[in-house]
Amino acid sequence: MYAEQFKITATEVGFVQRLLRTYRNDLPACQGGPLVHPTVLAGVTTPFTVLAAGFASSLIVFTLEKIVYSVQNISQQE
């Protein structure tokens, strides 16, 4: 049983190594062109800041709505 599992694992490892040799992770030639700009963190900080601000403001509005609704329910019950 162990010998069969080892053969299967060895075959899978050989297959993966062959795939890695075939499809290397080198940058393609088009990456060196003048129109290709590298991705930097500064390019995405503004959108994520706006997203975080919208998320925070929606949580504040939701909390205020819950408070107002609770106060209205308490005043109607009296």
mmCIF file of the N, C-alpha and C atoms, coordinates in Angstrom:
data_MODEL
# 
_entry.id   MODEL 
# 
loop_
_atom_site.group_PDB 
_atom_site.id 
_atom_site.type_symbol 
_atom_site.label_atom_id 
_atom_site.label_alt_id 
_atom_site.label_comp_id 
_atom_site.label_asym_id 
_atom_site.label_entity_id 
_atom_site.label_seq_id 
_atom_site.pdbx_PDB_ins_code 
_atom_site.Cartn_x 
_atom_site.Cartn_y 
_atom_site.Cartn_z 
_atom_site.occupancy 
_atom_site.B_iso_or_equiv 
_atom_site.pdbx_formal_charge 
_atom_site.auth_seq_id 
_atom_site.auth_comp_id 
_atom_site.auth_asym_id 
_atom_site.auth_atom_id 
_atom_site.pdbx_PDB_model_num 
ATOM 1   N N  . MET A 1 1  ? 0.821   -1.188 0.000   1.00 0.00 ? 1  MET A N  1 
ATOM 2   C CA . MET A 1 1  ? 0.000   0.000  0.000   1.00 0.00 ? 1  MET A CA 1 
ATOM 3   C C  . MET A 1 1  ? 0.871   1.260  0.000   1.00 0.00 ? 1  MET A C  1 
ATOM 4   N N  . TYR A 1 2  ? 1.884   1.274  0.856   1.00 0.00 ? 2  TYR A N  1 
ATOM 5   C CA . TYR A 1 2  ? 2.750   2.443  0.927   1.00 0.00 ? 2  TYR A CA 1 
ATOM 6   C C  . TYR A 1 2  ? 3.515   2.622  -0.381  1.00 0.00 ? 2  TYR A C  1 
ATOM 7   N N  . ALA A 1 3  ? 3.948   1.530  -0.983  1.00 0.00 ? 3  ALA A N  1 
ATOM 8   C CA . ALA A 1 3  ? 4.695   1.620  -2.239  1.00 0.00 ? 3  ALA A CA 1 
ATOM 9   C C  . ALA A 1 3  ? 3.827   2.221  -3.336  1.00 0.00 ? 3  ALA A C  1 
ATOM 10  N N  . GLU A 1 4  ? 2.544   1.864  -3.367  1.00 0.00 ? 4  GLU A N  1 
ATOM 11  C CA . GLU A 1 4  ? 1.641   2.422  -4.374  1.00 0.00 ? 4  GLU A CA 1 
ATOM 12  C C  . GLU A 1 4  ? 1.432   3.916  -4.155  1.00 0.00 ? 4  GLU A C  1 
ATOM 13  N N  . GLN A 1 5  ? 1.274   4.321  -2.897  1.00 0.00 ? 5  GLN A N  1 
ATOM 14  C CA . GLN A 1 5  ? 1.104   5.745  -2.596  1.00 0.00 ? 5  GLN A CA 1 
ATOM 15  C C  . GLN A 1 5  ? 2.354   6.525  -2.972  1.00 0.00 ? 5  GLN A C  1 
ATOM 16  N N  . PHE A 1 6  ? 3.528   5.933  -2.724  1.00 0.00 ? 6  PHE A N  1 
ATOM 17  C CA . PHE A 1 6  ? 4.772   6.609  -3.070  1.00 0.00 ? 6  PHE A CA 1 
ATOM 18  C C  . PHE A 1 6  ? 4.892   6.773  -4.580  1.00 0.00 ? 6  PHE A C  1 
ATOM 19  N N  . LYS A 1 7  ? 4.488   5.755  -5.334  1.00 0.00 ? 7  LYS A N  1 
ATOM 20  C CA . LYS A 1 7  ? 4.544   5.852  -6.798  1.00 0.00 ? 7  LYS A CA 1 
ATOM 21  C C  . LYS A 1 7  ? 3.619   6.955  -7.298  1.00 0.00 ? 7  LYS A C  1 
ATOM 22  N N  . ILE A 1 8  ? 2.426   7.033  -6.731  1.00 0.00 ? 8  ILE A N  1 
ATOM 23  C CA . ILE A 1 8  ? 1.477   8.066  -7.153  1.00 0.00 ? 8  ILE A CA 1 
ATOM 24  C C  . ILE A 1 8  ? 2.026   9.443  -6.809  1.00 0.00 ? 8  ILE A C  1 
ATOM 25  N N  . THR A 1 9  ? 2.571   9.610  -5.587  1.00 0.00 ? 9  THR A N  1 
ATOM 26  C CA . THR A 1 9  ? 3.113   10.891 -5.169  1.00 0.00 ? 9  THR A CA 1 
ATOM 27  C C  . THR A 1 9  ? 4.313   11.278 -6.016  1.00 0.00 ? 9  THR A C  1 
ATOM 28  N N  . ALA A 1 10 ? 5.171   10.331 -6.296  1.00 0.00 ? 10 ALA A N  1 
ATOM 29  C CA . ALA A 1 10 ? 6.345   10.614 -7.120  1.00 0.00 ? 10 ALA A CA 1 
ATOM 30  C C  . ALA A 1 10 ? 5.925   11.016 -8.527  1.00 0.00 ? 10 ALA A C  1 
ATOM 31  N N  . THR A 1 11 ? 4.897   10.374 -9.056  1.00 0.00 ? 11 THR A N  1 
ATOM 32  C CA . THR A 1 11 ? 4.399   10.731 -10.378 1.00 0.00 ? 11 THR A CA 1 
ATOM 33  C C  . THR A 1 11 ? 3.821   12.139 -10.367 1.00 0.00 ? 11 THR A C  1 
ATOM 34  N N  . GLU A 1 12 ? 3.053   12.472 -9.310  1.00 0.00 ? 12 GLU A N  1 
ATOM 35  C CA . GLU A 1 12 ? 2.469   13.800 -9.221  1.00 0.00 ? 12 GLU A CA 1 
ATOM 36  C C  . GLU A 1 12 ? 3.557   14.864 -9.092  1.00 0.00 ? 12 GLU A C  1 
ATOM 37  N N  . VAL A 1 13 ? 4.581   14.603 -8.291  1.00 0.00 ? 13 VAL A N  1 
ATOM 38  C CA . VAL A 1 13 ? 5.668   15.565 -8.125  1.00 0.00 ? 13 VAL A CA 1 
ATOM 39  C C  . VAL A 1 13 ? 6.388   15.771 -9.450  1.00 0.00 ? 13 VAL A C  1 
ATOM 40  N N  . GLY A 1 14 ? 6.632   14.693 -10.182 1.00 0.00 ? 14 GLY A N  1 
ATOM 41  C CA . GLY A 1 14 ? 7.272   14.816 -11.482 1.00 0.00 ? 14 GLY A CA 1 
ATOM 42  C C  . GLY A 1 14 ? 6.421   15.614 -12.453 1.00 0.00 ? 14 GLY A C  1 
ATOM 43  N N  . PHE A 1 15 ? 5.118   15.418 -12.398 1.00 0.00 ? 15 PHE A N  1 
ATOM 44  C CA . PHE A 1 15 ? 4.204   16.155 -13.269 1.00 0.00 ? 15 PHE A CA 1 
ATOM 45  C C  . PHE A 1 15 ? 4.225   17.642 -12.941 1.00 0.00 ? 15 PHE A C  1 
ATOM 46  N N  . VAL A 1 16 ? 4.210   17.965 -11.649 1.00 0.00 ? 16 VAL A N  1 
ATOM 47  C CA . VAL A 1 16 ? 4.231   19.371 -11.229 1.00 0.00 ? 16 VAL A CA 1 
ATOM 48  C C  . VAL A 1 16 ? 5.554   20.018 -11.620 1.00 0.00 ? 16 VAL A C  1 
ATOM 49  N N  . GLN A 1 17 ? 6.642   19.323 -11.420 1.00 0.00 ? 17 GLN A N  1 
ATOM 50  C CA . GLN A 1 17 ? 7.947   19.878 -11.798 1.00 0.00 ? 17 GLN A CA 1 
ATOM 51  C C  . GLN A 1 17 ? 8.023   20.112 -13.303 1.00 0.00 ? 17 GLN A C  1 
ATOM 52  N N  . ARG A 1 18 ? 7.469   19.219 -14.073 1.00 0.00 ? 18 ARG A N  1 
ATOM 53  C CA . ARG A 1 18 ? 7.465   19.388 -15.524 1.00 0.00 ? 18 ARG A CA 1 
ATOM 54  C C  . ARG A 1 18 ? 6.627   20.603 -15.923 1.00 0.00 ? 18 ARG A C  1 
ATOM 55  N N  . LEU A 1 19 ? 5.487   20.781 -15.256 1.00 0.00 ? 19 LEU A N  1 
ATOM 56  C CA . LEU A 1 19 ? 4.654   21.955 -15.533 1.00 0.00 ? 19 LEU A CA 1 
ATOM 57  C C  . LEU A 1 19 ? 5.374   23.242 -15.159 1.00 0.00 ? 19 LEU A C  1 
ATOM 58  N N  . LEU A 1 20 ? 6.064   23.235 -14.028 1.00 0.00 ? 20 LEU A N  1 
ATOM 59  C CA . LEU A 1 20 ? 6.782   24.433 -13.612 1.00 0.00 ? 20 LEU A CA 1 
ATOM 60  C C  . LEU A 1 20 ? 7.910   24.768 -14.580 1.00 0.00 ? 20 LEU A C  1 
ATOM 61  N N  . ARG A 1 21 ? 8.548   23.765 -15.114 1.00 0.00 ? 21 ARG A N  1 
ATOM 62  C CA . ARG A 1 21 ? 9.595   24.025 -16.105 1.00 0.00 ? 21 ARG A CA 1 
ATOM 63  C C  . ARG A 1 21 ? 8.984   24.579 -17.396 1.00 0.00 ? 21 ARG A C  1 
ATOM 64  N N  . THR A 1 22 ? 7.825   24.090 -17.763 1.00 0.00 ? 22 THR A N  1 
ATOM 65  C CA . THR A 1 22 ? 7.178   24.538 -18.989 1.00 0.00 ? 22 THR A CA 1 
ATOM 66  C C  . THR A 1 22 ? 6.651   25.954 -18.851 1.00 0.00 ? 22 THR A C  1 
ATOM 67  N N  . TYR A 1 23 ? 5.974   26.221 -17.745 1.00 0.00 ? 23 TYR A N  1 
ATOM 68  C CA . TYR A 1 23 ? 5.348   27.528 -17.538 1.00 0.00 ? 23 TYR A CA 1 
ATOM 69  C C  . TYR A 1 23 ? 6.115   28.279 -16.444 1.00 0.00 ? 23 TYR A C  1 
ATOM 70  N N  . ARG A 1 24 ? 7.247   28.815 -16.784 1.00 0.00 ? 24 ARG A N  1 
ATOM 71  C CA . ARG A 1 24 ? 8.047   29.557 -15.820 1.00 0.00 ? 24 ARG A CA 1 
ATOM 72  C C  . ARG A 1 24 ? 7.383   30.882 -15.488 1.00 0.00 ? 24 ARG A C  1 
ATOM 73  N N  . ASN A 1 25 ? 7.772   31.461 -14.373 1.00 0.00 ? 25 ASN A N  1 
ATOM 74  C CA . ASN A 1 25 ? 7.180   32.712 -13.925 1.00 0.00 ? 25 ASN A CA 1 
ATOM 75  C C  . ASN A 1 25 ? 8.004   33.923 -14.344 1.00 0.00 ? 25 ASN A C  1 
ATOM 76  N N  . ASP A 1 26 ? 8.672   33.841 -15.463 1.00 0.00 ? 26 ASP A N  1 
ATOM 77  C CA . ASP A 1 26 ? 9.442   34.982 -15.957 1.00 0.00 ? 26 ASP A CA 1 
ATOM 78  C C  . ASP A 1 26 ? 8.483   36.055 -16.472 1.00 0.00 ? 26 ASP A C  1 
ATOM 79  N N  . LEU A 1 27 ? 8.935   37.304 -16.398 1.00 0.00 ? 27 LEU A N  1 
ATOM 80  C CA . LEU A 1 27 ? 8.125   38.392 -16.939 1.00 0.00 ? 27 LEU A CA 1 
ATOM 81  C C  . LEU A 1 27 ? 8.145   38.337 -18.459 1.00 0.00 ? 27 LEU A C  1 
ATOM 82  N N  . PRO A 1 28 ? 7.020   38.518 -19.095 1.00 0.00 ? 28 PRO A N  1 
ATOM 83  C CA . PRO A 1 28 ? 7.005   38.531 -20.553 1.00 0.00 ? 28 PRO A CA 1 
ATOM 84  C C  . PRO A 1 28 ? 7.719   39.775 -21.093 1.00 0.00 ? 28 PRO A C  1 
ATOM 85  N N  . ALA A 1 29 ? 8.064   39.739 -22.363 1.00 0.00 ? 29 ALA A N  1 
ATOM 86  C CA . ALA A 1 29 ? 8.803   40.841 -22.971 1.00 0.00 ? 29 ALA A CA 1 
ATOM 87  C C  . ALA A 1 29 ? 7.986   42.125 -22.988 1.00 0.00 ? 29 ALA A C  1 
ATOM 88  N N  . CYS A 1 30 ? 6.662   42.025 -23.035 1.00 0.00 ? 30 CYS A N  1 
ATOM 89  C CA . CYS A 1 30 ? 5.836   43.223 -23.106 1.00 0.00 ? 30 CYS A CA 1 
ATOM 90  C C  . CYS A 1 30 ? 5.853   44.013 -21.797 1.00 0.00 ? 30 CYS A C  1 
ATOM 91  N N  . GLN A 1 31 ? 6.305   43.412 -20.701 1.00 0.00 ? 31 GLN A N  1 
ATOM 92  C CA . GLN A 1 31 ? 6.352   44.112 -19.417 1.00 0.00 ? 31 GLN A CA 1 
ATOM 93  C C  . GLN A 1 31 ? 7.417   45.202 -19.389 1.00 0.00 ? 31 GLN A C  1 
ATOM 94  N N  . GLY A 1 32 ? 8.367   45.134 -20.296 1.00 0.00 ? 32 GLY A N  1 
ATOM 95  C CA . GLY A 1 32 ? 9.430   46.126 -20.310 1.00 0.00 ? 32 GLY A CA 1 
ATOM 96  C C  . GLY A 1 32 ? 9.122   47.332 -21.174 1.00 0.00 ? 32 GLY A C  1 
ATOM 97  N N  . GLY A 1 33 ? 7.934   47.405 -21.740 1.00 0.00 ? 33 GLY A N  1 
ATOM 98  C CA . GLY A 1 33 ? 7.584   48.493 -22.646 1.00 0.00 ? 33 GLY A CA 1 
ATOM 99  C C  . GLY A 1 33 ? 7.349   49.810 -21.929 1.00 0.00 ? 33 GLY A C  1 
ATOM 100 N N  . PRO A 1 34 ? 7.303   50.911 -22.681 1.00 0.00 ? 34 PRO A N  1 
ATOM 101 C CA . PRO A 1 34 ? 7.132   52.233 -22.063 1.00 0.00 ? 34 PRO A CA 1 
ATOM 102 C C  . PRO A 1 34 ? 5.710   52.491 -21.559 1.00 0.00 ? 34 PRO A C  1 
ATOM 103 N N  . LEU A 1 35 ? 4.730   51.737 -22.036 1.00 0.00 ? 35 LEU A N  1 
ATOM 104 C CA . LEU A 1 35 ? 3.345   51.966 -21.631 1.00 0.00 ? 35 LEU A CA 1 
ATOM 105 C C  . LEU A 1 35 ? 2.941   51.134 -20.423 1.00 0.00 ? 35 LEU A C  1 
ATOM 106 N N  . VAL A 1 36 ? 3.831   50.287 -19.923 1.00 0.00 ? 36 VAL A N  1 
ATOM 107 C CA . VAL A 1 36 ? 3.521   49.434 -18.786 1.00 0.00 ? 36 VAL A CA 1 
ATOM 108 C C  . VAL A 1 36 ? 4.014   50.129 -17.521 1.00 0.00 ? 36 VAL A C  1 
ATOM 109 N N  . HIS A 1 37 ? 3.083   50.406 -16.611 1.00 0.00 ? 37 HIS A N  1 
ATOM 110 C CA . HIS A 1 37 ? 3.434   51.078 -15.368 1.00 0.00 ? 37 HIS A CA 1 
ATOM 111 C C  . HIS A 1 37 ? 3.359   50.070 -14.228 1.00 0.00 ? 37 HIS A C  1 
ATOM 112 N N  . PRO A 1 38 ? 4.345   50.065 -13.362 1.00 0.00 ? 38 PRO A N  1 
ATOM 113 C CA . PRO A 1 38 ? 4.295   49.117 -12.241 1.00 0.00 ? 38 PRO A CA 1 
ATOM 114 C C  . PRO A 1 38 ? 3.208   49.514 -11.248 1.00 0.00 ? 38 PRO A C  1 
ATOM 115 N N  . THR A 1 39 ? 2.621   48.531 -10.618 1.00 0.00 ? 39 THR A N  1 
ATOM 116 C CA . THR A 1 39 ? 1.595   48.793 -9.620  1.00 0.00 ? 39 THR A CA 1 
ATOM 117 C C  . THR A 1 39 ? 2.273   49.131 -8.304  1.00 0.00 ? 39 THR A C  1 
ATOM 118 N N  . VAL A 1 40 ? 1.881   50.250 -7.752  1.00 0.00 ? 40 VAL A N  1 
ATOM 119 C CA . VAL A 1 40 ? 2.453   50.666 -6.476  1.00 0.00 ? 40 VAL A CA 1 
ATOM 120 C C  . VAL A 1 40 ? 1.321   50.906 -5.485  1.00 0.00 ? 40 VAL A C  1 
ATOM 121 N N  . LEU A 1 41 ? 1.653   50.898 -4.225  1.00 0.00 ? 41 LEU A N  1 
ATOM 122 C CA . LEU A 1 41 ? 0.644   51.073 -3.191  1.00 0.00 ? 41 LEU A CA 1 
ATOM 123 C C  . LEU A 1 41 ? 0.030   52.459 -3.232  1.00 0.00 ? 41 LEU A C  1 
ATOM 124 N N  . ALA A 1 42 ? 0.777   53.449 -3.649  1.00 0.00 ? 42 ALA A N  1 
ATOM 125 C CA . ALA A 1 42 ? 0.260   54.814 -3.692  1.00 0.00 ? 42 ALA A CA 1 
ATOM 126 C C  . ALA A 1 42 ? -0.902  54.941 -4.675  1.00 0.00 ? 42 ALA A C  1 
ATOM 127 N N  . GLY A 1 43 ? -0.967  54.082 -5.669  1.00 0.00 ? 43 GLY A N  1 
ATOM 128 C CA . GLY A 1 43 ? -2.040  54.158 -6.653  1.00 0.00 ? 43 GLY A CA 1 
ATOM 129 C C  . GLY A 1 43 ? -3.375  53.662 -6.140  1.00 0.00 ? 43 GLY A C  1 
ATOM 130 N N  . VAL A 1 44 ? -3.374  52.881 -5.077  1.00 0.00 ? 44 VAL A N  1 
ATOM 131 C CA . VAL A 1 44 ? -4.629  52.324 -4.572  1.00 0.00 ? 44 VAL A CA 1 
ATOM 132 C C  . VAL A 1 44 ? -5.001  52.830 -3.187  1.00 0.00 ? 44 VAL A C  1 
ATOM 133 N N  . THR A 1 45 ? -4.178  53.663 -2.580  1.00 0.00 ? 45 THR A N  1 
ATOM 134 C CA . THR A 1 45 ? -4.510  54.128 -1.234  1.00 0.00 ? 45 THR A CA 1 
ATOM 135 C C  . THR A 1 45 ? -5.723  55.057 -1.238  1.00 0.00 ? 45 THR A C  1 
ATOM 136 N N  . THR A 1 46 ? -5.831  55.930 -2.227  1.00 0.00 ? 46 THR A N  1 
ATOM 137 C CA . THR A 1 46 ? -6.970  56.855 -2.267  1.00 0.00 ? 46 THR A CA 1 
ATOM 138 C C  . THR A 1 46 ? -8.299  56.113 -2.429  1.00 0.00 ? 46 THR A C  1 
ATOM 139 N N  . PRO A 1 47 ? -8.426  55.173 -3.371  1.00 0.00 ? 47 PRO A N  1 
ATOM 140 C CA . PRO A 1 47 ? -9.707  54.451 -3.468  1.00 0.00 ? 47 PRO A CA 1 
ATOM 141 C C  . PRO A 1 47 ? -10.041 53.659 -2.204  1.00 0.00 ? 47 PRO A C  1 
ATOM 142 N N  . PHE A 1 48 ? -9.046  53.046 -1.590  1.00 0.00 ? 48 PHE A N  1 
ATOM 143 C CA . PHE A 1 48 ? -9.321  52.286 -0.376  1.00 0.00 ? 48 PHE A CA 1 
ATOM 144 C C  . PHE A 1 48 ? -9.656  53.212 0.790   1.00 0.00 ? 48 PHE A C  1 
ATOM 145 N N  . THR A 1 49 ? -9.092  54.409 0.820   1.00 0.00 ? 49 THR A N  1 
ATOM 146 C CA . THR A 1 49 ? -9.443  55.375 1.850   1.00 0.00 ? 49 THR A CA 1 
ATOM 147 C C  . THR A 1 49 ? -10.889 55.820 1.682   1.00 0.00 ? 49 THR A C  1 
ATOM 148 N N  . VAL A 1 50 ? -11.290 56.087 0.450   1.00 0.00 ? 50 VAL A N  1 
ATOM 149 C CA . VAL A 1 50 ? -12.685 56.468 0.182   1.00 0.00 ? 50 VAL A CA 1 
ATOM 150 C C  . VAL A 1 50 ? -13.614 55.322 0.557   1.00 0.00 ? 50 VAL A C  1 
ATOM 151 N N  . LEU A 1 51 ? -13.233 54.101 0.228   1.00 0.00 ? 51 LEU A N  1 
ATOM 152 C CA . LEU A 1 51 ? -14.045 52.937 0.570   1.00 0.00 ? 51 LEU A CA 1 
ATOM 153 C C  . LEU A 1 51 ? -14.174 52.786 2.082   1.00 0.00 ? 51 LEU A C  1 
ATOM 154 N N  . ALA A 1 52 ? -13.075 52.946 2.804   1.00 0.00 ? 52 ALA A N  1 
ATOM 155 C CA . ALA A 1 52 ? -13.114 52.832 4.263   1.00 0.00 ? 52 ALA A CA 1 
ATOM 156 C C  . ALA A 1 52 ? -13.949 53.951 4.877   1.00 0.00 ? 52 ALA A C  1 
ATOM 157 N N  . ALA A 1 53 ? -13.850 55.166 4.341   1.00 0.00 ? 53 ALA A N  1 
ATOM 158 C CA . ALA A 1 53 ? -14.652 56.283 4.850   1.00 0.00 ? 53 ALA A CA 1 
ATOM 159 C C  . ALA A 1 53 ? -16.138 56.034 4.614   1.00 0.00 ? 53 ALA A C  1 
ATOM 160 N N  . GLY A 1 54 ? -16.494 55.510 3.450   1.00 0.00 ? 54 GLY A N  1 
ATOM 161 C CA . GLY A 1 54 ? -17.892 55.183 3.172   1.00 0.00 ? 54 GLY A CA 1 
ATOM 162 C C  . GLY A 1 54 ? -18.405 54.093 4.089   1.00 0.00 ? 54 GLY A C  1 
ATOM 163 N N  . PHE A 1 55 ? -17.577 53.116 4.364   1.00 0.00 ? 55 PHE A N  1 
ATOM 164 C CA . PHE A 1 55 ? -17.958 52.030 5.261   1.00 0.00 ? 55 PHE A CA 1 
ATOM 165 C C  . PHE A 1 55 ? -18.179 52.571 6.676   1.00 0.00 ? 55 PHE A C  1 
ATOM 166 N N  . ALA A 1 56 ? -17.261 53.408 7.147   1.00 0.00 ? 56 ALA A N  1 
ATOM 167 C CA . ALA A 1 56 ? -17.377 53.976 8.491   1.00 0.00 ? 56 ALA A CA 1 
ATOM 168 C C  . ALA A 1 56 ? -18.606 54.873 8.600   1.00 0.00 ? 56 ALA A C  1 
ATOM 169 N N  . SER A 1 57 ? -18.848 55.694 7.582   1.00 0.00 ? 57 SER A N  1 
ATOM 170 C CA . SER A 1 57 ? -20.015 56.582 7.635   1.00 0.00 ? 57 SER A CA 1 
ATOM 171 C C  . SER A 1 57 ? -21.319 55.792 7.589   1.00 0.00 ? 57 SER A C  1 
ATOM 172 N N  . SER A 1 58 ? -21.351 54.708 6.832   1.00 0.00 ? 58 SER A N  1 
ATOM 173 C CA . SER A 1 58 ? -22.569 53.900 6.791   1.00 0.00 ? 58 SER A CA 1 
ATOM 174 C C  . SER A 1 58 ? -22.814 53.219 8.135   1.00 0.00 ? 58 SER A C  1 
ATOM 175 N N  . LEU A 1 59 ? -21.743 52.812 8.822   1.00 0.00 ? 59 LEU A N  1 
ATOM 176 C CA . LEU A 1 59 ? -21.915 52.228 10.150  1.00 0.00 ? 59 LEU A CA 1 
ATOM 177 C C  . LEU A 1 59 ? -22.439 53.270 11.146  1.00 0.00 ? 59 LEU A C  1 
ATOM 178 N N  . ILE A 1 60 ? -21.955 54.495 11.038  1.00 0.00 ? 60 ILE A N  1 
ATOM 179 C CA . ILE A 1 60 ? -22.424 55.563 11.928  1.00 0.00 ? 60 ILE A CA 1 
ATOM 180 C C  . ILE A 1 60 ? -23.901 55.848 11.669  1.00 0.00 ? 60 ILE A C  1 
ATOM 181 N N  . VAL A 1 61 ? -24.287 55.959 10.406  1.00 0.00 ? 61 VAL A N  1 
ATOM 182 C CA . VAL A 1 61 ? -25.690 56.226 10.067  1.00 0.00 ? 61 VAL A CA 1 
ATOM 183 C C  . VAL A 1 61 ? -26.572 55.071 10.543  1.00 0.00 ? 61 VAL A C  1 
ATOM 184 N N  . PHE A 1 62 ? -26.123 53.851 10.365  1.00 0.00 ? 62 PHE A N  1 
ATOM 185 C CA . PHE A 1 62 ? -26.889 52.687 10.807  1.00 0.00 ? 62 PHE A CA 1 
ATOM 186 C C  . PHE A 1 62 ? -27.074 52.704 12.320  1.00 0.00 ? 62 PHE A C  1 
ATOM 187 N N  . THR A 1 63 ? -26.020 53.022 13.045  1.00 0.00 ? 63 THR A N  1 
ATOM 188 C CA . THR A 1 63 ? -26.105 53.084 14.504  1.00 0.00 ? 63 THR A CA 1 
ATOM 189 C C  . THR A 1 63 ? -27.063 54.175 14.952  1.00 0.00 ? 63 THR A C  1 
ATOM 190 N N  . LEU A 1 64 ? -26.983 55.350 14.321  1.00 0.00 ? 64 LEU A N  1 
ATOM 191 C CA . LEU A 1 64 ? -27.896 56.437 14.672  1.00 0.00 ? 64 LEU A CA 1 
ATOM 192 C C  . LEU A 1 64 ? -29.348 56.068 14.363  1.00 0.00 ? 64 LEU A C  1 
ATOM 193 N N  . GLU A 1 65 ? -29.584 55.382 13.257  1.00 0.00 ? 65 GLU A N  1 
ATOM 194 C CA . GLU A 1 65 ? -30.947 54.953 12.934  1.00 0.00 ? 65 GLU A CA 1 
ATOM 195 C C  . GLU A 1 65 ? -31.478 53.984 13.985  1.00 0.00 ? 65 GLU A C  1 
ATOM 196 N N  . LYS A 1 66 ? -30.639 53.066 14.427  1.00 0.00 ? 66 LYS A N  1 
ATOM 197 C CA . LYS A 1 66 ? -31.057 52.111 15.464  1.00 0.00 ? 66 LYS A CA 1 
ATOM 198 C C  . LYS A 1 66 ? -31.399 52.840 16.754  1.00 0.00 ? 66 LYS A C  1 
ATOM 199 N N  . ILE A 1 67 ? -30.597 53.858 17.120  1.00 0.00 ? 67 ILE A N  1 
ATOM 200 C CA . ILE A 1 67 ? -30.847 54.609 18.351  1.00 0.00 ? 67 ILE A CA 1 
ATOM 201 C C  . ILE A 1 67 ? -32.160 55.379 18.241  1.00 0.00 ? 67 ILE A C  1 
ATOM 202 N N  . VAL A 1 68 ? -32.369 56.077 17.139  1.00 0.00 ? 68 VAL A N  1 
ATOM 203 C CA . VAL A 1 68 ? -33.599 56.857 16.945  1.00 0.00 ? 68 VAL A CA 1 
ATOM 204 C C  . VAL A 1 68 ? -34.813 55.934 16.935  1.00 0.00 ? 68 VAL A C  1 
ATOM 205 N N  . TYR A 1 69 ? -34.721 54.801 16.268  1.00 0.00 ? 69 TYR A N  1 
ATOM 206 C CA . TYR A 1 69 ? -35.841 53.858 16.215  1.00 0.00 ? 69 TYR A CA 1 
ATOM 207 C C  . TYR A 1 69 ? -36.150 53.309 17.604  1.00 0.00 ? 69 TYR A C  1 
ATOM 208 N N  . SER A 1 70 ? -35.115 53.023 18.379  1.00 0.00 ? 70 SER A N  1 
ATOM 209 C CA . SER A 1 70 ? -35.326 52.518 19.738  1.00 0.00 ? 70 SER A CA 1 
ATOM 210 C C  . SER A 1 70 ? -35.978 53.570 20.614  1.00 0.00 ? 70 SER A C  1 
ATOM 211 N N  . VAL A 1 71 ? -35.551 54.822 20.505  1.00 0.00 ? 71 VAL A N  1 
ATOM 212 C CA . VAL A 1 71 ? -36.140 55.909 21.300  1.00 0.00 ? 71 VAL A CA 1 
ATOM 213 C C  . VAL A 1 71 ? -37.593 56.105 20.912  1.00 0.00 ? 71 VAL A C  1 
ATOM 214 N N  . GLN A 1 72 ? -37.914 56.022 19.633  1.00 0.00 ? 72 GLN A N  1 
ATOM 215 C CA . GLN A 1 72 ? -39.304 56.185 19.182  1.00 0.00 ? 72 GLN A CA 1 
ATOM 216 C C  . GLN A 1 72 ? -40.174 55.055 19.705  1.00 0.00 ? 72 GLN A C  1 
ATOM 217 N N  . ASN A 1 73 ? -39.677 53.849 19.701  1.00 0.00 ? 73 ASN A N  1 
ATOM 218 C CA . ASN A 1 73 ? -40.453 52.715 20.213  1.00 0.00 ? 73 ASN A CA 1 
ATOM 219 C C  . ASN A 1 73 ? -40.701 52.846 21.702  1.00 0.00 ? 73 ASN A C  1 
ATOM 220 N N  . ILE A 1 74 ? -39.715 53.317 22.438  1.00 0.00 ? 74 ILE A N  1 
ATOM 221 C CA . ILE A 1 74 ? -39.881 53.488 23.884  1.00 0.00 ? 74 ILE A CA 1 
ATOM 222 C C  . ILE A 1 74 ? -40.914 54.587 24.176  1.00 0.00 ? 74 ILE A C  1 
ATOM 223 N N  . SER A 1 75 ? -40.847 55.684 23.431  1.00 0.00 ? 75 SER A N  1 
ATOM 224 C CA . SER A 1 75 ? -41.783 56.777 23.666  1.00 0.00 ? 75 SER A CA 1 
ATOM 225 C C  . SER A 1 75 ? -43.216 56.385 23.250  1.00 0.00 ? 75 SER A C  1 
ATOM 226 N N  . GLN A 1 76 ? -43.383 55.539 22.270  1.00 0.00 ? 76 GLN A N  1 
ATOM 227 C CA . GLN A 1 76 ? -44.721 55.106 21.839  1.00 0.00 ? 76 GLN A CA 1 
ATOM 228 C C  . GLN A 1 76 ? -45.322 54.121 22.816  1.00 0.00 ? 76 GLN A C  1 
ATOM 229 N N  . GLN A 1 77 ? -44.514 53.373 23.496  1.00 0.00 ? 77 GLN A N  1 
ATOM 230 C CA . GLN A 1 77 ? -45.030 52.380 24.452  1.00 0.00 ? 77 GLN A CA 1 
ATOM 231 C C  . GLN A 1 77 ? -45.544 53.054 25.728  1.00 0.00 ? 77 GLN A C  1 
ATOM 232 N N  . GLU A 1 78 ? -45.074 54.231 26.038  1.00 0.00 ? 78 GLU A N  1 
ATOM 233 C CA . GLU A 1 78 ? -45.501 54.898 27.269  1.00 0.00 ? 78 GLU A CA 1 
ATOM 234 C C  . GLU A 1 78 ? -46.828 55.570 27.149  1.00 0.00 ? 78 GLU A C  1 
# 
